[in-house]
C-alpha cells in the first residue's frame, strides 16, 4: 500500500512523476485518392498512409500537495519524430480535405445567405479548394493560411486563433490541463482518482450531468486491488470520461495483468445506448460528435477504421478495413498495484463534409463522415523499470507468501509437539 500512494517515499512516485515508460505516438493519415470525383458527388476513395511515429516524453511540473489528501500538477508532452520507425517522412505530401474551409462551410450553413456569399467570395479570392495537398508536417504542426484571418474578419469569434492551423498544434510542448488527484495517503482506494480538472468537478460540454461527470483517474494509474469488472479515466483529448471493461486475465513478461478494452457502447448513439444521449446530437453509432469542445467544428471521434461502428459509415467510403487486432484499444494493468504494464489507446479523427448551398467550393459533395487520421498512443514497461517492478511488487510478495506457508508448515509440528509435551507433563 505504501508503494502505490502518491508520496515521494513510495516506489511508484518517481514513475508517476517522470514516466519512464517509452511512449510512442503513431499517426496514420487517410489520403483522398479521388478529390475531383468527390466534388461531383462520388464516394471518397481512401488510402492509409504512415505510420508517422513520434517518441513521446511526459513529465509533471507544478506538483503541489494539498491539505485535503490531493495533489495538483501539470503534465507536459514533448514529441520527437522517429524516421527509423516511420513509413514515410514529414515532408511527404498528402491530399486531405481542406479542414478549415470544409469545417467553416458546415458551421455557417444556417447563417444568413449574405454571410455565405462573403465567405464564398473570400474562398475564391484566396484560391481555396475543398481538398488540399500539404505535407504531413504542415497538417500535424501547422501551416500559415490567410483563410484564418478572412474567416475571423467575416465572422468574428468563429476561430479563436490566428495565422496558423495544425491538427496537433496544441498537442506538442503543451499540458493537458491542471489535474488534481487523490494521493491515497488516507484512503488507498481513492489513490489517483481525479478530484478536479482545471478546477472543475464536471465539464460543461455535454447535455446531461452524467456525460459531463469527471470519473476515474487521469489515465496513468489506478487504485490497487482491482476487480475484473471495469476501469474509468478522464481524457481531455476526448473531452469526456471513458469506461473500459474487463476482457481477460494474462501476463506481461511474467507480471499478471487484467486486460481492459472498449465496450461497443463507448461511442454508441443515444438510440442504441440511452446513457449516451447526453453526447448528442448524434449520427450513426460508433462516432461521437465533439463539436462542442472543438470550436463547434463538425468533428467526430471514433475507433480507427470505424471499428465497432455502424456498417453504413464504413460503406460510405472505400479503403477501410476495421479489425479488432489493429484498431481496438486496450490496457493491460497489474491488478494488485493498478499500474499499467502495456497499453495502446487508439482514436480516429473524422470531419463531416457536405455540399453547402451558397458555398460554391463545396461542389456536389454528398454528406459523409470522412476519416482524416487515426493515432495510437502506446507504451509498455521494460528494462530496469520492469526489473525493479517485478522484484519489488511481484517476486518479493510471492516469496513472502511462500515463506508464510513454510513458517505455517513448520509451526504445526512444533505446536503438536508442545501439546504432547504438555499432556505428558500433566
C-alpha positions as CSV (number, residue, x, y, z in Angstrom):
1,X,0.0,0.0,0.0
2,X,2.8,2.4,0.8
3,X,4.5,1.7,-2.5
4,X,1.5,2.8,-4.7
5,X,0.5,6.0,-2.8
6,X,1.4,9.4,-4.4
7,X,4.1,10.1,-1.9
8,X,7.8,11.0,-2.5
9,X,8.9,8.0,-0.4
10,X,6.9,5.4,-2.4
11,X,8.4,3.2,-5.1
12,X,5.9,4.3,-7.7
13,X,6.2,8.1,-7.1
14,X,9.2,8.6,-9.4
15,X,7.4,6.5,-12.1
16,X,4.3,8.7,-11.7
17,X,6.3,12.0,-11.7
18,X,8.5,11.4,-14.7
19,X,7.0,8.5,-16.6
20,X,10.0,6.2,-17.6
21,X,7.9,4.1,-20.0
22,X,8.8,4.8,-23.6
23,X,5.6,6.1,-25.1
24,X,5.1,6.4,-28.9
25,X,2.5,8.3,-30.9
26,X,1.8,6.7,-34.3
27,X,-0.2,8.7,-36.8
28,X,-1.9,7.3,-39.9
29,X,-3.4,9.7,-42.5
30,X,-6.2,8.9,-44.9
31,X,-5.3,10.3,-48.3
32,X,-8.2,11.0,-50.6
33,X,-7.4,9.4,-54.0
34,X,-10.3,10.9,-56.0
35,X,-10.9,14.5,-54.8
36,X,-12.3,15.7,-58.2
37,X,-14.8,12.9,-58.2
38,X,-15.9,13.5,-54.6
39,X,-16.7,17.1,-55.6
40,X,-19.0,15.7,-58.2
41,X,-20.9,13.6,-55.6
42,X,-19.0,10.3,-55.9
43,X,-17.9,8.1,-53.0
44,X,-14.5,9.0,-51.5
45,X,-11.7,6.5,-52.1
46,X,-9.1,6.5,-49.3
47,X,-5.6,5.2,-48.9
48,X,-4.0,4.8,-45.5
49,X,-0.5,6.5,-45.2
50,X,2.0,6.0,-42.5
51,X,2.5,5.4,-39.7
52,X,4.4,8.5,-38.8
53,X,5.9,7.7,-35.4
54,X,6.9,10.1,-32.6
55,X,8.7,9.4,-29.4
56,X,6.6,10.9,-26.6
57,X,8.2,12.2,-23.4
58,X,5.9,13.1,-20.5
59,X,6.8,14.8,-17.2
60,X,4.9,16.6,-14.5
61,X,5.5,20.1,-13.2
62,X,3.9,22.4,-10.6
63,X,3.4,19.4,-8.3
64,X,1.6,20.8,-5.2
65,X,0.4,18.6,-2.3
66,X,-2.8,20.0,-0.9
67,X,-4.2,19.6,2.7
68,X,-7.2,17.5,1.6
69,X,-5.2,14.4,0.6
70,X,-4.9,15.6,-3.0
71,X,-2.0,16.7,-5.3
72,X,-2.2,19.1,-8.2
73,X,0.1,19.1,-11.3
74,X,0.5,19.9,-14.9
75,X,1.7,17.2,-17.3
76,X,3.6,18.2,-20.4
77,X,4.2,16.2,-23.6
78,X,7.1,16.5,-26.0
79,X,7.1,14.7,-29.3
80,X,10.1,13.9,-31.5
81,X,9.8,12.3,-35.0
82,X,11.3,8.8,-35.3
83,X,12.3,8.3,-39.0
84,X,13.6,4.7,-38.4
85,X,10.2,3.6,-37.0
86,X,8.1,5.5,-39.6
87,X,6.8,4.5,-43.0
88,X,7.4,7.9,-44.6
89,X,8.7,11.4,-43.7
90,X,7.1,14.6,-42.5
91,X,8.0,16.1,-45.9
92,X,5.6,13.8,-47.8
93,X,2.6,15.4,-49.4
94,X,-0.9,14.0,-48.6
95,X,-4.2,15.0,-50.2
96,X,-6.8,15.6,-47.5
97,X,-9.9,17.7,-47.0
98,X,-9.3,21.4,-46.5
99,X,-10.3,21.2,-42.9
100,X,-10.6,24.9,-42.2
101,X,-12.7,25.5,-45.4
102,X,-15.0,22.5,-45.2
103,X,-15.4,22.9,-41.5
104,X,-16.3,26.6,-41.8
105,X,-18.7,25.8,-44.6
106,X,-20.8,23.5,-42.5
107,X,-20.5,25.9,-39.5
108,X,-22.1,28.7,-41.5
109,X,-24.7,26.6,-43.2
110,X,-27.6,28.0,-41.1
111,X,-26.3,31.6,-41.1
112,X,-27.8,34.3,-43.5
113,X,-27.1,34.0,-47.2
114,X,-25.1,37.2,-47.1
115,X,-22.6,35.6,-44.8
116,X,-22.2,32.6,-47.0
117,X,-21.8,34.9,-50.0
118,X,-19.0,36.8,-48.3
119,X,-17.3,33.5,-47.3
120,X,-17.6,32.0,-50.8
121,X,-16.1,35.2,-52.3
122,X,-13.2,35.1,-49.8
123,X,-12.6,31.5,-50.6
124,X,-12.5,32.3,-54.3
125,X,-10.1,35.3,-53.9
126,X,-7.8,33.2,-51.8
127,X,-8.0,30.3,-54.3
128,X,-9.2,27.9,-51.6
129,X,-10.4,24.5,-52.7
130,X,-12.3,21.7,-50.9
131,X,-9.2,19.5,-50.8
132,X,-5.6,20.4,-50.2
133,X,-2.2,18.9,-50.9
134,X,0.1,19.5,-47.9
135,X,3.0,17.9,-46.2
136,X,2.5,15.6,-43.1
137,X,4.4,18.1,-41.0
138,X,2.2,21.0,-42.1
139,X,-1.0,19.2,-41.3
140,X,0.4,18.0,-38.0
141,X,2.1,21.1,-36.6
142,X,0.6,24.0,-38.5
143,X,0.7,26.0,-41.7
144,X,0.1,29.6,-42.5
145,X,-3.3,30.1,-44.0
146,X,-4.8,33.6,-44.9
147,X,-8.2,31.9,-44.7
148,X,-8.0,32.1,-40.9
149,X,-7.8,35.9,-40.9
150,X,-10.5,36.1,-43.6
151,X,-12.9,33.9,-41.6
152,X,-12.2,36.0,-38.4
153,X,-13.0,39.1,-40.4
154,X,-16.3,37.8,-41.9
155,X,-17.5,36.0,-38.7
156,X,-15.7,37.5,-35.7
157,X,-15.1,34.9,-32.9
158,X,-15.7,31.8,-35.1
159,X,-12.0,30.8,-34.8
160,X,-10.1,31.6,-31.5
161,X,-6.7,31.5,-33.2
162,X,-4.7,33.5,-35.8
163,X,-2.3,32.8,-38.6
164,X,-1.5,29.1,-38.3
165,X,-3.6,25.9,-38.2
166,X,-2.5,22.4,-37.4
167,X,-4.3,19.3,-36.0
168,X,-1.6,18.6,-33.4
169,X,-0.5,22.2,-32.7
170,X,-1.9,22.1,-29.1
171,X,-0.6,18.5,-28.5
172,X,3.1,19.1,-28.6
173,X,5.0,21.0,-25.9
174,X,1.8,21.6,-24.0
175,X,0.0,20.3,-21.0
176,X,-3.4,18.5,-20.8
177,X,-4.8,20.8,-18.1
178,X,-4.5,21.1,-14.3
179,X,-5.3,17.8,-12.7
180,X,-5.9,17.4,-9.0
181,X,-6.0,13.8,-7.9
182,X,-6.2,11.9,-4.6
183,X,-2.9,10.8,-3.1
184,X,-4.3,7.8,-1.3
185,X,-2.5,8.8,2.0
186,X,-5.7,8.5,4.0
187,X,-7.8,6.2,1.7
188,X,-5.8,4.0,-0.6
189,X,-9.0,3.1,-2.6
190,X,-9.1,6.7,-3.8
191,X,-5.5,7.0,-5.0
192,X,-5.1,8.6,-8.5
193,X,-8.9,9.3,-8.6
194,X,-9.4,12.7,-10.2
195,X,-10.7,15.3,-7.7
196,X,-10.9,18.1,-10.3
197,X,-9.6,19.1,-13.8
198,X,-8.8,22.8,-14.4
199,X,-10.7,23.5,-11.1
200,X,-13.9,21.8,-12.4
201,X,-15.7,18.9,-10.8
202,X,-17.5,18.3,-14.1
203,X,-17.2,19.7,-17.6
204,X,-20.0,21.6,-19.5
205,X,-19.5,20.3,-23.0
206,X,-22.4,17.9,-23.0
207,X,-26.2,17.9,-22.4
208,X,-26.5,15.7,-19.4
209,X,-24.9,15.7,-15.9
210,X,-23.9,12.0,-16.4
211,X,-22.0,12.8,-19.6
212,X,-20.3,15.8,-18.0
213,X,-19.0,13.9,-15.0
214,X,-15.2,13.6,-14.5
215,X,-14.9,10.0,-13.5
216,X,-12.0,7.7,-12.7
217,X,-8.3,8.6,-12.8
218,X,-6.1,10.7,-15.2
219,X,-5.4,7.5,-17.2
220,X,-1.9,6.8,-15.8
221,X,-2.5,4.5,-12.8
222,X,-5.5,3.1,-10.9
223,X,-6.2,2.2,-7.2
224,X,-4.7,-1.2,-6.2
225,X,-6.6,-4.5,-5.7
226,X,-8.6,-4.0,-8.9
227,X,-11.6,-6.2,-9.6
228,X,-12.1,-7.8,-13.1
229,X,-15.0,-5.5,-13.9
230,X,-14.2,-2.1,-15.4
231,X,-12.0,1.0,-15.1
232,X,-12.6,4.6,-15.8
233,X,-10.4,7.6,-16.7
234,X,-11.0,11.2,-17.9
235,X,-9.5,12.1,-21.3
236,X,-9.0,15.8,-22.1
237,X,-8.4,14.9,-25.7
238,X,-11.8,13.2,-26.0
239,X,-13.4,15.9,-23.6
240,X,-15.1,13.1,-21.6
241,X,-14.7,10.3,-19.2
242,X,-14.3,6.8,-20.6
243,X,-15.2,3.4,-19.2
244,X,-13.3,0.3,-20.3
245,X,-14.4,-3.2,-19.5
246,X,-12.5,-6.3,-18.4
247,X,-11.8,-8.8,-21.2
248,X,-9.4,-11.4,-19.9
249,X,-6.5,-12.1,-17.5
250,X,-3.0,-12.7,-18.8
251,X,0.7,-12.0,-18.1
252,X,3.1,-9.3,-19.5
253,X,6.7,-10.5,-19.2
254,X,5.8,-12.6,-16.1
255,X,3.7,-9.9,-14.5
256,X,0.0,-10.9,-14.0
257,X,-2.4,-8.5,-15.7
258,X,-6.1,-7.7,-16.4
259,X,-6.8,-6.6,-19.9
260,X,-9.5,-3.8,-20.3
261,X,-11.0,-2.9,-23.7
262,X,-13.6,-0.5,-25.0
263,X,-17.2,-1.8,-24.9
264,X,-19.3,-1.5,-28.1
265,X,-21.3,1.2,-26.3
266,X,-18.4,3.6,-25.9
267,X,-19.3,5.7,-29.0
268,X,-22.8,4.4,-29.4
269,X,-25.5,6.9,-30.2
270,X,-28.4,7.7,-27.8
271,X,-30.8,5.4,-29.6
272,X,-28.7,2.3,-29.3
273,X,-27.4,3.3,-25.8
274,X,-29.7,5.8,-23.9
275,X,-27.0,6.9,-21.4
276,X,-25.1,8.4,-24.4
277,X,-28.0,10.7,-25.3
278,X,-26.2,13.5,-23.5
279,X,-23.4,13.4,-26.1
280,X,-25.9,14.1,-28.9
281,X,-26.8,15.5,-31.4
282,X,-25.8,12.1,-32.7
283,X,-25.5,10.4,-36.1
284,X,-24.8,6.7,-36.5
285,X,-23.5,4.6,-33.7
286,X,-19.7,4.4,-33.5
287,X,-18.9,8.0,-33.8
288,X,-19.2,10.8,-31.2
289,X,-19.9,14.4,-32.0
290,X,-17.1,16.5,-30.3
291,X,-18.0,19.8,-32.0
292,X,-19.0,21.3,-28.6
293,X,-15.4,21.0,-27.4
294,X,-13.7,21.6,-30.7
295,X,-14.8,25.2,-31.6
296,X,-18.1,23.9,-32.9
297,X,-16.3,22.4,-35.9
298,X,-18.1,19.4,-37.4
299,X,-15.6,16.9,-35.9
300,X,-16.3,13.3,-34.7
301,X,-14.1,10.8,-32.9
302,X,-14.3,7.1,-33.3
303,X,-12.3,3.9,-33.2
304,X,-9.9,3.6,-36.2
305,X,-11.5,2.5,-39.5
306,X,-14.9,2.8,-37.8
307,X,-14.2,-0.4,-35.8
308,X,-17.3,-1.3,-33.7
309,X,-19.4,1.3,-35.7
310,X,-22.5,1.2,-37.8
311,X,-21.5,-0.5,-41.1
312,X,-23.0,2.4,-43.1
313,X,-20.0,4.5,-42.0
314,X,-17.5,2.0,-43.4
315,X,-19.6,1.6,-46.6
316,X,-19.8,5.3,-47.3
317,X,-16.2,5.4,-48.3
318,X,-13.7,2.9,-49.9
319,X,-10.5,1.8,-48.3
320,X,-11.4,0.9,-44.7
321,X,-10.8,-2.5,-43.2
322,X,-11.8,-2.4,-39.4
323,X,-10.3,-5.2,-37.2
324,X,-10.0,-5.7,-33.5
325,X,-6.3,-6.6,-33.6
326,X,-5.3,-3.4,-35.4
327,X,-7.9,-0.9,-34.4
328,X,-9.1,-2.0,-30.9
329,X,-7.7,-0.2,-27.9
330,X,-6.6,-2.0,-24.7
331,X,-5.0,-1.5,-21.3
332,X,-3.1,-4.3,-19.5
333,X,-3.0,-3.4,-15.8
334,X,-1.3,-5.2,-12.9
335,X,-4.4,-5.6,-10.7
336,X,-2.6,-5.6,-7.3
337,X,-1.0,-2.2,-7.8
338,X,-3.2,-0.6,-10.5
339,X,-0.1,0.2,-12.6
340,X,-0.4,-0.3,-16.4
341,X,2.1,-2.6,-17.9
342,X,1.2,-2.4,-21.6
343,X,-1.3,-0.2,-23.4
344,X,-2.4,1.1,-26.8
345,X,-5.0,3.8,-26.9
346,X,-6.3,4.4,-30.4
347,X,-8.7,7.1,-31.7
348,X,-9.7,8.4,-35.1
349,X,-10.5,12.0,-36.1
350,X,-13.2,12.5,-38.6
351,X,-14.7,15.5,-40.4
352,X,-18.3,15.8,-41.5
353,X,-18.3,17.2,-45.1
354,X,-21.2,18.1,-47.4
355,X,-22.4,20.4,-50.1
356,X,-23.4,23.7,-48.5
357,X,-25.7,25.9,-50.7
358,X,-24.1,29.2,-51.3
359,X,-20.6,27.9,-50.8
360,X,-19.6,27.1,-54.4
361,X,-16.4,25.4,-53.4
362,X,-18.3,22.5,-51.8
363,X,-19.5,21.4,-55.3
364,X,-21.8,18.5,-55.1
365,X,-20.2,16.7,-52.2
366,X,-22.6,14.2,-50.6
367,X,-22.9,14.2,-46.8
368,X,-20.2,11.9,-45.4
369,X,-18.2,11.5,-42.2
370,X,-14.8,11.4,-43.7
371,X,-11.8,9.9,-41.7
372,X,-8.9,12.3,-41.6
373,X,-6.4,10.3,-39.5
374,X,-6.1,7.9,-36.6
375,X,-3.5,7.7,-34.0
376,X,-2.3,5.3,-31.3
377,X,-0.5,6.2,-28.0
378,X,1.3,3.1,-27.0
379,X,3.8,2.1,-24.3
380,X,5.0,-0.7,-22.1
381,X,7.2,-1.1,-19.0
382,X,10.6,-2.6,-19.9
383,X,14.2,-2.6,-18.9
384,X,15.4,-1.7,-15.4
385,X,11.9,-0.3,-14.6
386,X,10.4,-3.7,-15.4
387,X,13.0,-5.5,-13.3
388,X,12.5,-3.2,-10.3
389,X,8.7,-3.5,-10.7
390,X,8.9,-7.3,-10.9
391,X,11.3,-7.7,-8.0
392,X,9.6,-5.4,-5.6
393,X,5.9,-5.8,-6.5
394,X,5.7,-9.4,-7.8
395,X,8.7,-11.5,-6.8
396,X,9.1,-10.2,-3.2
397,X,5.4,-10.5,-2.3
398,X,5.4,-14.0,-3.8
399,X,8.4,-15.1,-1.7
400,X,6.8,-13.6,1.4
401,X,3.6,-15.5,0.5
402,X,5.6,-18.8,0.2
403,X,7.5,-18.0,3.4
404,X,4.3,-17.6,5.2
405,X,3.2,-21.1,4.3
406,X,6.6,-22.5,5.1
407,X,6.5,-21.0,8.5
408,X,2.9,-22.2,8.9
409,X,4.1,-25.7,7.9
410,X,6.9,-25.6,10.4
411,X,4.8,-24.3,13.2
412,X,2.2,-27.1,13.0
413,X,4.6,-29.9,14.1
414,X,6.0,-27.5,16.8
415,X,2.5,-26.9,18.1
416,X,1.7,-30.6,18.1
417,X,5.0,-31.4,19.9
418,X,4.3,-28.7,22.5
419,X,0.8,-30.0,23.1
420,X,2.1,-33.6,23.5
421,X,4.8,-32.5,26.0
422,X,2.3,-30.5,28.0
423,X,0.0,-33.6,28.1
424,X,2.8,-35.8,29.2
425,X,3.9,-33.3,31.8
426,X,0.4,-33.3,33.3
